[in-house]
């Protein structure tokens, strides 16, 4: 299945196909981080996408229902993210299942 993922503030939209996952070994296969790296979009990931830091923190602006559910590990880590919002997710843990728009905060 194909989805559109838009990254703000650079306003770049990429088309992704579930059949192509995983792209690499950064985060869960099909995660926002996986998609960003494959498309040369800069999204920090100091821990390599292992849910051990918050550098891949993103804010979901549209399509939150098109992301995998947040697990306890992600929820615990997010509490430490600078600029935390009710729409925050970790890019390494958020698997895309439909169209989504995310903002990469400048912190």
Buried (B, 14 or more C-beta within 10 A) or exposed (E): EEBBBBBBEEEEEBEBEEEEBEBEEBBBBBBBBBBBBBBEBEBBBEBEBEBEBBBBBBBBEEBBEBBBEBEEEBEEBBEEBEEBEEEBBBBBBBBBBEBBBBBBBEE
